[in-house]
């Protein structure tokens, strides 16, 4: 994660409480976005996360770098299986 995002913002700039938490939330928020996409469709999922007033930078990166973050999640076996997909 540090190779992709060598610098991450503080919470006042759309990150999480600290650097480690921001890296963690990039993955956690990606999982949230993926679940919303499955439930609501990609467009509505984007609308939901873009409307949040917390972790703005993180959600922006989740949308912008969606495929790259998905690759990391899959590579490390973190993706939640969906048998209905």
C-alpha positions as CSV (number, residue, x, y, z in Angstrom):
1,X,0.0,0.0,0.0
2,X,2.8,2.4,0.8
3,X,4.2,1.9,-2.7
4,X,0.9,2.9,-4.3
5,X,0.2,5.7,-1.7
6,X,3.6,6.9,-0.4
7,X,1.8,9.8,1.3
8,X,-1.7,9.7,2.8
9,X,-3.6,12.6,4.3
10,X,-4.5,13.2,7.9
11,X,-8.2,12.9,9.0
12,X,-8.8,16.7,8.5
13,X,-7.9,16.2,4.8
14,X,-10.1,13.1,4.1
15,X,-7.9,10.4,5.6
16,X,-8.4,8.4,8.8
17,X,-7.1,9.0,12.3
18,X,-3.4,8.2,11.4
19,X,-1.3,6.9,8.6
20,X,-1.8,3.2,9.4
21,X,-5.5,3.6,9.8
22,X,-5.7,5.4,6.5
23,X,-4.0,2.4,4.8
24,X,-6.4,0.0,6.5
25,X,-9.4,2.1,5.5
26,X,-8.4,2.0,1.9
27,X,-9.0,-1.7,2.0
28,X,-12.0,-1.7,4.3
29,X,-13.7,1.1,2.4
30,X,-13.0,-0.8,-0.9
31,X,-14.8,-3.8,0.6
32,X,-17.7,-1.6,1.6
33,X,-17.8,-0.1,-2.0
34,X,-17.7,-3.6,-3.5
35,X,-20.6,-4.8,-1.3
36,X,-22.6,-1.7,-2.2
37,X,-21.9,-2.2,-5.9
38,X,-23.2,-5.7,-5.6
39,X,-26.4,-4.6,-3.8
40,X,-27.2,-1.3,-5.5
41,X,-25.2,-1.3,-8.7
42,X,-22.0,0.6,-9.4
43,X,-23.6,4.0,-10.1
44,X,-25.6,4.1,-6.9
45,X,-22.6,2.8,-4.9
46,X,-20.5,5.7,-6.3
47,X,-23.3,8.1,-5.4
48,X,-23.5,6.8,-1.8
49,X,-19.8,6.9,-1.1
50,X,-19.3,10.3,-2.8
51,X,-22.0,11.7,-0.5
52,X,-20.2,10.7,2.7
53,X,-18.7,13.5,4.8
54,X,-16.0,11.2,6.3
55,X,-12.9,9.7,4.6
56,X,-13.4,11.8,1.5
57,X,-9.9,11.2,0.2
58,X,-10.1,7.5,0.9
59,X,-13.4,7.0,-0.9
60,X,-12.1,9.1,-3.8
61,X,-9.1,6.7,-4.1
62,X,-11.4,3.7,-3.8
63,X,-13.4,4.9,-6.8
64,X,-10.3,6.1,-8.8
65,X,-8.1,3.1,-8.1
66,X,-10.9,0.5,-7.8
67,X,-9.2,-2.2,-9.9
68,X,-5.8,-1.8,-8.3
69,X,-7.3,-2.1,-4.8
70,X,-9.4,-5.1,-5.9
71,X,-6.2,-6.7,-7.1
72,X,-4.6,-6.2,-3.7
73,X,-7.7,-7.5,-1.9
74,X,-7.8,-10.6,-4.1
75,X,-4.1,-11.2,-3.9
76,X,-4.2,-11.4,-0.2
77,X,-7.5,-13.4,0.0
78,X,-9.4,-10.6,1.7
79,X,-12.4,-10.4,-0.6
80,X,-15.7,-11.7,0.8
81,X,-17.1,-14.4,-1.4
82,X,-20.5,-13.8,-2.9
83,X,-22.3,-16.9,-4.0
84,X,-25.1,-14.9,-5.6
85,X,-22.9,-13.1,-8.1
